[in-house]
Amino acid sequence: GQQVMMQLKYMAFIVNECYVYYLKRTEWMTQIAIYKSMQTLCDTLNVHILDAALLSVFINAIMHGFEDLKYTAVRHQSVCAMYKLLVLLKKEKQIHALVDHTLMQQIRSKIEFMASKDDKPIVVQQAIKLKKDIFL
């Protein structure tokens, strides 16, 4: 009831005001810290309080890092964050309930591209791990 609503509001604040806002406005070292923070959040996140709209914003914020062609560490940490989130959703059997098919296809195509085309082995390895554990 009320506690779930409060948790959802708190999560919305974290995702929108902390993650999304700052990922678009900060340099790479701060972005890496944000992606690491996302991974830590997934250790304690109760996915049952999330709704599809907020999760979509969260996932798109993570995918923002996939596009960083300059910094390997940003790409790597964003793929790690996506991995932690999707593994958690899969474990809780919430992927299909909360992530729409089109968004899953976008994630898959970006991960497959990184797994086959990224020039940095650390990014390729993490992308392959995500692809194997989530999509295969």
N, C-alpha and C positions, 0 to 999 in steps of 0.2 A: 504494500500500500504506500503509505507516506514515505517510509524509509527508502523504498525503491525509487520513488520520484526524486528524492533528495540526492541519491546516488547518481541518477541519470543526469540531473542538473549539474552536479559536480563534474561528471565525466564530460559533459558538453562544454563546460568551462575549460577543462584541461585540453580537450581536443581543439576547440575553436580559438581560445584566447592564448593558450601556451604553445601548442604545437603548430597549428596552421599559420597563425599570425607571425610567429617568429621564424618559421622555416622559410617564409617568403622574404624576410627582411634582414636576415643575418648572414654572416660569412660561414665558410665551410666548417670551421672548428666548432662553432656553436651548433650547426646542423648535426654534426656527429654526436654531440652531447644530447641533443633532442632525440635522435634515433636510438641512442643507448637508453635514454629515459623511457622511451616507448617499450623497449624490450623488458626493462625492469617492471614497468606497469603491468605487462602481460603476466608476470609471475603471480600477481595477486588479483588480477581483474576478474570480476564476476560477470561473465559475458551475458548472463540472463537479465541484466539490467539494461543492456544496450538495445537500441532500436536500429532498424535498417538504415535510416537516414543518417544518424550519427556515425554509424560504422562506415558508411560510404564516404563520409568526410574524412574519417580517420585513415581509411585505406588510400584515398586519393592524396592525402598528405604524405603518406609513406611513399607512394609512387613518384611523388615530386623528386625524391632523391635518386630514382632510377635514371633520371634525365641528366644528372650531373656528369658531363663528359670530362670535366677538368680534374675532379678529385675522386680517385679510386675509393678512398675511405668513406666518402659520402655514399657512393653506390653500394659498397659492401655493407655498411651499417643499415642502410634502408632495406636491403634484401634480408638482412638478419632480423630487422623489426617485422617485416612482412611474414617471414618464416615463423617467428614466435607467435604472432597474432593468428595466423591461419592454422597452425598446429593446435593452439588453444581452442579455436572455434571447432576444429575437426574433433578433438578429444571430447568436447562438450556437445557434439552433434548439432552444431548451430550454423555451420557454413551455409547450407541450403535455405535455412530459415531466415538468415539475416543478410546474406550477400546475394544480390540478384545475379542471374546468369550472365548478363552482359558485362557486369563488372568483373566477374570471375574470368570471363574470356579475355578481358583487357589485361588482367594480371597475368594470365597464362601466356598470352602472346609476348608481353614484355619480358617475362621470365625466360621463355624459350629463346627470345632474341639474345638476352644477356648470356644465357647458358652456351649459346653457340657462337656469338660474335664479340663478346667483350674481350679486350686485349689483356686483361689482368686476371691471372689464374685464381686469385682469392675470390673475386666476384663470380667467376665462372663456377667454381666449386660450390659456393653457397647457392647460386641459382639452380644448379643441377640437383642439389640436396632438396631445395624447395619443390622443384618440379617432381622429383621422385616421391617425396613424402606426401604431397598434396594432390597432385594431378594424375599420378600413375597408379 
